[in-house]
Amino acid sequence: MELLQLRYFMESAQRGSFAATAEQYMVPATSVSAAVRRLEQELGCRLFDRTSNRITLNENGVRLLQTLEEVFAKLDGTVSALSQKEDTREIRMLVRSLRRDITDHIVAFRSLHPRIRFRTAFDFHPAREQEYDIIIDREGADHPGCGNFVLHRMELGLKVAAGHPLLGRPLTMTQLRSEEFLSLGEESNMTRILHNACRTAGFTPHIAVSSNDIQCYEALVAAGMGIGLERRRTDGDSSTTYLDVADFHEEYVVCVYYKTTAAYGNVGEFLQFLREKTQ
């Protein structure tokens, strides 16, 4: 059993593809596939269920992957420490939630560690998920092969412009059936929560404007373009406020997902910094 075989297996299991692993290591896909087959022969069991065009991790593979992720995280961290070389990796992060908060965290962290570089993305391409060391996303999101911890729990509210005709009286979700809503991007978690709440009340929200830019979205709410969904704050400006909707009780839980094999050095330091910011 060789270390490279185990590396090939772990990367293929996380990516769900021999070809993606081969591209990572700049070798033919047949080399990766053959190495994993030799590993299976040595272990005396299959690790993947194979079809003509895909591989799927089976129960044996899941067990081995969990062990290897822990082992390689410790190994890589120890090698980095023993080599006494500065970790020059940039922290690659996909931010699907709490964009403003995460930006503030990066600013605060870099004031303490100015040598550390970040590369952040706000758009989501599932095929490219393995490019990121850290993903900020809702609780329960599907990010295979990642460890996670809760970063923030927040109460949500339905927000409108000051002076909106629905303000000042108790409401129910069904009374909002004919109102116009605003969407924070078609694929966002906030939009998912809004649609689910409206669906529970028996209707589909009429989206007047959809914008994936948070500043534009907030400006639209303040301009009276529709009802927005935001976390409840006590420090907001006076141009917007929350409706009193008796049957709207939504909470948004945001987690930090991280590639366990990368959780050392720069990435490990930033993860620890985020853990200290949990709310």
Kinemage of the C-alpha trace (Angstrom):
@kinemage 1
@onewidth
@group {chain A} dominant
@subgroup {mainchain}
@vectorlist {calphas} color= white
{ca met a 1} P 0.000 0.000 0.000
{ca glu a 2} L 1.525 3.296 -1.112
{ca leu a 3} L 0.918 6.835 0.128
{ca leu a 4} L 0.141 8.011 -3.417
{ca gln a 5} L -2.522 5.305 -3.791
{ca leu a 6} L -4.226 6.621 -0.677
{ca arg a 7} L -3.959 10.207 -1.941
{ca tyr a 8} L -5.500 9.206 -5.264
{ca phe a 9} L -8.320 7.399 -3.496
{ca met a 10} L -9.076 10.280 -1.125
{ca glu a 11} L -9.113 12.930 -3.867
{ca ser a 12} L -11.276 10.744 -6.129
{ca ala a 13} L -13.694 10.037 -3.290
{ca gln a 14} L -14.030 13.738 -2.470
{ca arg a 15} L -14.381 14.775 -6.108
{ca gly a 16} L -16.409 11.788 -7.292
{ca ser a 17} L -14.152 11.487 -10.314
{ca phe a 18} L -10.896 9.816 -11.328
{ca ala a 19} L -10.528 12.358 -14.139
{ca ala a 20} L -10.650 15.334 -11.754
{ca thr a 21} L -8.002 13.709 -9.562
{ca ala a 22} L -5.829 13.006 -12.596
{ca glu a 23} L -6.080 16.670 -13.605
{ca gln a 24} L -5.076 17.705 -10.081
{ca tyr a 25} L -1.968 15.492 -10.137
{ca met a 26} L -1.301 16.002 -13.860
{ca val a 27} L -1.316 12.281 -14.692
{ca pro a 28} L -3.527 10.174 -17.001
{ca ala a 29} L -6.901 9.194 -15.575
{ca thr a 30} L -6.001 5.556 -16.231
{ca ser a 31} L -3.098 5.890 -13.779
{ca val a 32} L -5.437 7.055 -11.025
{ca ser a 33} L -7.992 4.351 -11.771
{ca ala a 34} L -5.332 1.629 -11.846
{ca ala a 35} L -3.813 2.827 -8.549
{ca val a 36} L -7.197 2.708 -6.825
{ca arg a 37} L -7.872 -0.781 -8.206
{ca arg a 38} L -4.532 -1.985 -6.817
{ca leu a 39} L -5.508 -0.502 -3.461
{ca glu a 40} L -8.821 -2.379 -3.571
{ca gln a 41} L -6.988 -5.611 -4.385
{ca glu a 42} L -4.617 -5.114 -1.458
{ca leu a 43} L -7.503 -4.407 0.908
{ca gly a 44} L -9.594 -7.257 -0.467
{ca cys a 45} L -12.730 -5.158 -0.956
{ca arg a 46} L -14.227 -2.623 -3.337
{ca leu a 47} L -14.218 1.042 -2.330
{ca phe a 48} L -16.321 2.366 -5.203
{ca asp a 49} L -19.388 1.120 -7.040
{ca arg a 50} L -18.660 1.712 -10.713
{ca thr a 51} L -20.949 2.230 -13.690
{ca ser a 52} L -20.050 3.068 -17.276
{ca asn a 53} L -19.691 6.803 -16.614
{ca arg a 54} L -19.422 7.396 -12.858
{ca ile a 55} L -18.035 6.152 -9.563
{ca thr a 56} L -19.936 6.113 -6.273
{ca leu a 57} L -18.316 5.665 -2.882
{ca asn a 58} L -19.652 2.580 -1.103
{ca glu a 59} L -19.748 1.777 2.625
{ca asn a 60} L -16.145 0.535 2.639
{ca gly a 61} L -15.000 3.642 0.820
{ca val a 62} L -16.824 5.975 3.225
{ca arg a 63} L -15.114 4.314 6.179
{ca leu a 64} L -11.656 4.584 4.616
{ca leu a 65} L -12.244 8.192 3.489
{ca gln a 66} L -13.201 9.322 6.996
{ca thr a 67} L -9.989 7.832 8.402
{ca leu a 68} L -7.753 9.217 5.662
{ca glu a 69} L -9.132 12.746 5.991
{ca glu a 70} L -8.123 12.772 9.650
{ca val a 71} L -4.758 11.130 8.996
{ca phe a 72} L -3.726 13.384 6.114
{ca ala a 73} L -4.856 16.536 7.938
{ca lys a 74} L -2.527 15.628 10.818
{ca leu a 75} L 0.235 14.481 8.475
{ca asp a 76} L 0.187 17.619 6.333
{ca gly a 77} L 0.036 19.839 9.384
{ca thr a 78} L 2.974 18.060 11.004
{ca val a 79} L 5.057 18.157 7.825
{ca ser a 80} L 4.364 21.882 7.510
{ca ala a 81} L 5.404 22.485 11.128
{ca leu a 82} L 8.547 20.331 10.895
{ca ser a 83} L 9.694 21.996 7.694
{ca gln a 84} L 9.471 25.347 9.518
{ca lys a 85} L 8.438 26.978 6.276
{ca glu a 86} L 5.904 29.754 6.144
{ca asp a 87} L 2.552 28.584 4.820
{ca thr a 88} L 2.135 30.596 1.626
{ca arg a 89} L -1.198 29.076 0.551
{ca glu a 90} L -3.993 31.532 -0.086
{ca ile a 91} L -7.235 30.724 1.709
{ca arg a 92} L -9.808 29.816 -0.929
{ca met a 93} L -13.325 30.441 0.300
{ca leu a 94} L -16.830 30.200 -1.164
{ca val a 95} L -19.235 32.532 0.658
{ca arg a 96} L -22.896 31.646 0.196
{ca ser a 97} L -24.095 33.308 3.406
{ca leu a 98} L -23.195 36.260 5.663
{ca arg a 99} L -21.207 38.060 2.969
{ca arg a 100} L -20.905 41.274 4.953
{ca asp a 101} L -19.945 39.504 8.191
{ca ile a 102} L -17.378 37.299 6.468
{ca thr a 103} L -15.851 40.365 4.817
{ca asp a 104} L -15.550 41.969 8.249
{ca his a 105} L -13.943 38.783 9.613
{ca ile a 106} L -11.384 38.779 6.784
{ca val a 107} L -10.502 42.404 7.477
{ca ala a 108} L -10.078 41.709 11.199
{ca phe a 109} L -8.058 38.543 10.599
{ca arg a 110} L -5.702 40.189 8.102
{ca ser a 111} L -5.044 43.011 10.540
{ca leu a 112} L -3.558 40.314 12.773
{ca his a 113} L -2.010 38.241 9.961
{ca pro a 114} L -1.234 40.597 7.039
{ca arg a 115} L 0.869 37.936 5.275
{ca ile a 116} L -2.146 35.678 4.669
{ca arg a 117} L -3.956 36.038 1.344
{ca phe a 118} L -7.580 35.239 0.537
{ca arg a 119} L -9.466 34.345 -2.630
{ca thr a 120} L -13.228 34.552 -2.145
{ca ala a 121} L -16.110 33.721 -4.467
{ca phe a 122} L -19.814 34.419 -4.097
{ca asp a 123} L -21.166 32.376 -7.016
{ca phe a 124} L -21.682 28.637 -6.707
{ca his a 125} L -20.640 26.044 -9.277
{ca pro a 126} L -21.048 22.531 -7.808
{ca ala a 127} L -18.459 21.050 -10.175
{ca arg a 128} L -15.836 23.455 -8.779
{ca glu a 129} L -16.630 22.940 -5.082
{ca gln a 130} L -13.363 21.096 -4.434
{ca glu a 131} L -11.416 24.229 -5.342
{ca tyr a 132} L -12.349 25.793 -2.001
{ca asp a 133} L -10.834 25.177 1.434
{ca ile a 134} L -13.756 26.791 3.271
{ca ile a 135} L -17.438 27.170 2.356
{ca ile a 136} L -19.836 29.415 4.292
{ca asp a 137} L -23.322 28.014 3.795
{ca arg a 138} L -26.608 27.166 5.510
{ca glu a 139} L -26.898 24.373 8.038
{ca gly a 140} L -27.628 21.049 6.353
{ca ala a 141} L -26.063 21.986 2.998
{ca asp a 142} L -24.551 19.101 1.062
{ca his a 143} L -20.765 19.440 1.014
{ca pro a 144} L -19.350 15.879 0.980
{ca gly a 145} L -16.056 15.222 2.706
{ca cys a 146} L -16.141 18.438 4.747
{ca gly a 147} L -16.042 19.013 8.478
{ca asn a 148} L -18.301 21.769 9.803
{ca phe a 149} L -19.319 23.879 12.766
{ca val a 150} L -22.073 26.437 13.383
{ca leu a 151} L -20.946 30.036 12.901
{ca his a 152} L -24.118 32.044 13.434
{ca arg a 153} L -27.792 31.645 14.294
{ca met a 154} L -30.099 34.470 13.333
{ca glu a 155} L -33.774 35.321 13.515
{ca leu a 156} L -35.268 36.474 10.226
{ca gly a 157} L -37.933 39.079 9.557
{ca leu a 158} L -39.994 40.427 6.667
{ca lys a 159} L -38.751 43.957 6.033
{ca val a 160} L -40.414 46.881 4.256
{ca ala a 161} L -39.873 50.581 3.701
{ca ala a 162} L -40.876 52.945 6.477
{ca gly a 163} L -44.432 54.126 5.904
{ca his a 164} L -45.538 50.881 4.192
{ca pro a 165} L -49.367 50.560 4.403
{ca leu a 166} L -49.121 47.139 6.112
{ca leu a 167} L -47.195 48.506 9.083
{ca gly a 168} L -48.855 48.995 12.460
{ca arg a 169} L -51.202 45.998 12.426
{ca pro a 170} L -50.848 42.270 13.094
{ca leu a 171} L -50.669 40.131 9.966
{ca thr a 172} L -50.522 36.518 8.857
{ca met a 173} L -48.607 35.097 5.903
{ca thr a 174} L -51.791 34.489 3.909
{ca gln a 175} L -52.564 38.226 4.057
{ca leu a 176} L -49.353 38.812 2.087
{ca arg a 177} L -50.512 36.665 -0.830
{ca ser a 178} L -51.118 39.633 -3.149
{ca glu a 179} L -48.032 41.613 -2.096
{ca glu a 180} L -44.838 41.984 -4.101
{ca phe a 181} L -41.628 40.497 -2.737
{ca leu a 182} L -37.938 41.009 -3.392
{ca ser a 183} L -35.491 38.172 -3.972
{ca leu a 184} L -31.818 38.121 -2.982
{ca gly a 185} L -30.753 36.130 -6.058
{ca glu a 186} L -32.576 33.159 -7.513
{ca glu a 187} L -30.275 30.529 -5.977
{ca ser a 188} L -29.696 32.150 -2.579
{ca asn a 189} L -30.564 30.555 0.741
{ca met a 190} L -32.694 33.582 1.674
{ca thr a 191} L -34.790 33.067 -1.449
{ca arg a 192} L -35.202 29.385 -0.582
{ca ile a 193} L -36.439 30.284 2.913
{ca leu a 194} L -38.854 32.898 1.523
{ca his a 195} L -40.370 30.487 -0.988
{ca asn a 196} L -40.731 27.753 1.633
{ca ala a 197} L -42.509 30.109 4.063
{ca cys a 198} L -44.908 31.298 1.361
{ca arg a 199} L -45.494 27.745 0.138
{ca thr a 200} L -46.433 26.705 3.682
{ca ala a 201} L -48.985 29.538 3.680
{ca gly a 202} L -50.428 28.253 0.390
{ca phe a 203} L -49.063 30.616 -2.222
{ca thr a 204} L -46.071 31.374 -4.407
{ca pro a 205} L -44.538 34.814 -3.825
{ca his a 206} L -44.698 37.325 -6.653
{ca ile a 207} L -41.095 38.486 -7.077
{ca ala a 208} L -41.000 42.091 -8.259
{ca val a 209} L -37.210 42.390 -8.432
{ca ser a 210} L -34.398 39.869 -7.939
{ca ser a 211} L -30.877 41.066 -7.155
{ca asn a 212} L -27.885 39.110 -5.831
{ca asp a 213} L -26.130 42.300 -4.722
{ca ile a 214} L -26.877 42.924 -1.028
{ca gln a 215} L -26.545 46.713 -1.241
{ca cys a 216} L -28.878 46.872 -4.240
{ca tyr a 217} L -31.314 44.556 -2.463
{ca glu a 218} L -31.389 46.724 0.661
{ca ala a 219} L -31.866 49.855 -1.469
{ca leu a 220} L -34.844 48.215 -3.185
{ca val a 221} L -36.449 47.439 0.179
{ca ala a 222} L -35.879 51.026 1.364
{ca ala a 223} L -37.386 52.367 -1.875
{ca gly a 224} L -40.628 50.442 -1.276
{ca met a 225} L -40.215 48.061 -4.208
{ca gly a 226} L -41.485 45.089 -2.191
{ca ile a 227} L -41.140 42.958 0.935
{ca gly a 228} L -37.643 41.690 1.652
{ca leu a 229} L -36.372 38.919 3.900
{ca glu a 230} L -33.508 39.880 6.191
{ca arg a 231} L -32.116 38.975 9.577
{ca arg a 232} L -33.576 41.016 12.410
{ca arg a 233} L -31.311 43.821 13.573
{ca thr a 234} L -31.703 46.497 16.201
{ca asp a 235} L -29.185 48.810 14.566
{ca gly a 236} L -30.822 49.269 11.152
{ca asp a 237} L -31.498 52.673 9.634
{ca ser a 238} L -34.878 54.366 9.949
{ca ser a 239} L -35.757 53.941 6.260
{ca thr a 240} L -36.888 50.341 6.767
{ca thr a 241} L -38.638 48.284 9.444
{ca tyr a 242} L -40.189 44.849 10.012
{ca leu a 243} L -43.752 43.702 9.492
{ca asp a 244} L -45.601 42.100 12.407
{ca val a 245} L -46.396 38.661 10.927
{ca ala a 246} L -47.684 36.321 13.638
{ca asp a 247} L -46.987 33.021 11.863
{ca phe a 248} L -43.561 33.880 10.446
{ca his a 249} L -40.893 32.358 12.702
{ca glu a 250} L -37.903 31.596 10.510
{ca glu a 251} L -34.359 31.087 11.750
{ca tyr a 252} L -31.265 30.959 9.587
{ca val a 253} L -28.309 28.896 10.788
{ca val a 254} L -25.016 29.430 8.986
{ca cys a 255} L -22.169 26.903 9.155
{ca val a 256} L -18.507 26.851 8.233
{ca tyr a 257} L -17.695 23.839 6.035
{ca tyr a 258} L -14.017 23.063 5.571
{ca lys a 259} L -11.879 20.585 3.698
{ca thr a 260} L -10.324 18.523 6.485
{ca thr a 261} L -7.210 17.799 4.430
{ca ala a 262} L -6.486 21.544 4.178
{ca ala a 263} L -7.246 22.472 7.811
{ca tyr a 264} L -3.714 23.325 8.899
{ca gly a 265} L -1.397 26.340 8.612
{ca asn a 266} L -3.177 29.405 7.223
{ca val a 267} L -6.514 27.652 6.846
{ca gly a 268} L -6.327 26.178 10.339
{ca glu a 269} L -5.585 29.596 11.840
{ca phe a 270} L -8.545 31.208 10.097
{ca leu a 271} L -10.877 28.358 11.099
{ca gln a 272} L -9.859 28.860 14.715
{ca phe a 273} L -10.485 32.594 14.327
{ca leu a 274} L -14.016 31.868 13.012
{ca arg a 275} L -14.700 29.415 15.825
{ca glu a 276} L -14.044 32.227 18.280
{ca lys a 277} L -16.646 34.343 16.441
{ca thr a 278} L -19.481 31.804 16.730
{ca gln a 279} L -22.788 33.223 17.912
